[in-house]
């Protein structure tokens, strides 16, 4: 049976570290300065890289990953800020869809677009439904939530400001968390017809956590997401 290629993109080193120890027959490749770690994990070939923080970094490296490795599935793994009141620090959010929180083309010239939507593109970018359904069937010990993640080029700390955006524009989306990369990654996957899922663990609660909380919980949350992704790869036939 031919190996499936699974790409994993993280924004930061703390999100990447947990994957390195699982790779057998490790090979490191550099493409225009970007490092890709390639190795075997179970019956799959994993290609792992760090994209850096923010939408432009995420989009550029995602396209590079897809162009050179043509993955069967691309996974964005890492941490996020929790918005929904049901969430606690270290809970895990699996995105069924993602949306931009800082895109606004709602002018008289584009009356058919919603806030968060770019012309000629869908309002939200949806994860691979088959994989999502298989994840929902898994017996996971962690607190796992399925819903929408918002992406913008801001480290979000103001709950009232975030709540106003959700209430005004996204009250039909079950918004759970905010990050700075996932929608850009999903956007590129949409353009290239690449299947993707997004797994994020909550490092901080918007408006309720401080810098000390983030520094304390971010590495633990990153490892949380890694463990869930590894379990998904182990238990699900991609």
LINQUI-V640194 format. One record per pair of residues at least 12 apart in sequence whose C-alpha atoms are under 7 Angstrom apart, sorted by the first residue. I is the first residue (numbers start at 1). J is the second residue. D is the distance in whole Angstrom. If there is no record, write none. Layout:
i:j:d
I:J:D
I:J:D
This chain:
i:j:d
3:43:6
3:44:5
3:45:6
4:44:5
4:45:6
4:72:6
5:44:6
5:45:5
5:46:6
5:71:5
5:72:5
5:73:7
6:44:7
6:45:6
6:46:5
6:47:6
6:71:5
6:72:6
6:73:5
6:74:6
7:46:6
7:47:5
7:48:6
7:71:6
7:73:6
7:74:5
7:75:6
8:47:6
8:48:5
8:49:7
8:74:6
8:75:5
8:76:6
8:77:7
9:48:6
9:49:5
9:50:6
9:51:7
9:75:6
9:76:5
9:77:6
10:49:6
10:50:5
10:51:6
10:76:6
10:77:5
10:78:6
11:50:5
11:51:5
11:52:4
11:53:5
12:50:6
12:52:6
13:50:7
14:219:6
14:222:6
15:78:5
15:222:5
15:223:7
16:50:7
18:223:6
18:226:6
19:226:7
22:41:6
23:39:5
23:40:5
23:41:6
24:39:5
24:40:5
24:41:6
25:39:5
25:40:6
26:38:6
26:39:5
27:39:6
35:49:6
36:48:6
36:49:5
37:49:6
53:180:7
53:181:7
54:153:6
54:180:5
54:181:5
55:153:7
55:180:6
55:181:5
55:184:5
58:181:6
58:184:6
58:185:6
59:184:5
59:185:5
59:188:6
62:185:6
62:188:7
63:188:6
72:195:7
73:194:7
73:195:5
73:196:5
74:195:6
74:196:5
74:197:7
75:196:6
75:197:5
75:198:6
76:182:7
76:197:7
76:198:5
76:199:6
77:198:6
77:199:5
77:200:6
77:225:6
77:226:7
78:199:7
78:200:5
78:201:6
78:222:5
78:225:6
79:200:5
79:201:5
79:202:6
79:203:6
79:218:7
79:221:6
79:222:6
80:177:6
80:178:6
80:179:5
80:200:6
80:201:6
80:202:5
80:203:6
81:177:5
81:178:5
81:179:6
81:202:6
81:203:6
81:204:5
81:205:6
81:206:6
82:176:6
82:177:4
82:178:7
82:202:6
82:204:6
82:205:5
82:206:6
83:176:5
83:177:5
83:178:7
83:205:6
83:206:6
84:175:7
84:176:5
84:177:7
89:202:5
89:203:6
89:204:6
89:205:7
90:201:6
90:202:5
90:203:6
90:221:5
91:142:7
91:143:5
91:144:6
91:201:6
91:202:6
92:143:6
92:144:5
92:145:6
92:200:6
92:201:4
92:202:6
92:225:7
93:144:6
93:145:5
93:146:6
93:199:6
93:200:5
93:201:6
94:145:6
94:146:5
94:147:7
94:198:6
94:199:5
94:200:6
95:127:7
95:146:6
95:147:5
95:148:5
95:149:6
95:197:7
95:198:5
95:199:7
96:126:6
96:127:5
96:146:6
96:147:5
96:148:6
97:124:6
97:125:5
97:126:4
97:127:6
97:147:7
97:148:5
97:149:7
98:124:6
98:125:5
98:126:7
98:148:5
98:149:5
98:150:6
98:183:5
99:116:6
99:123:7
99:124:5
99:125:7
99:149:7
99:150:5
99:151:6
99:183:6
100:116:5
100:150:6
100:151:5
100:152:6
100:183:6
101:116:6
101:150:6
101:151:5
101:152:5
102:116:6
102:152:5
103:115:6
103:116:4
103:117:6
104:116:6
105:118:7
115:169:6
125:186:6
125:187:7
127:196:6
127:197:5
128:195:6
128:196:6
128:197:6
134:236:7
135:232:7
147:174:6
147:175:6
147:176:6
148:173:6
148:174:6
148:175:5
148:176:6
149:175:6
149:176:6
149:177:5
149:178:6
150:177:6
150:178:5
150:179:6
151:178:6
151:179:5
151:180:5
151:181:6
151:182:6
151:183:6
152:179:7
152:180:5
153:180:5
154:180:7
156:206:7
157:206:5
157:207:5
158:206:6
158:207:5
159:206:5
159:207:5
182:198:7
199:225:6
200:225:6
201:221:5
201:222:6
201:224:6
201:225:5
202:221:6
203:217:5
203:218:5
203:221:5
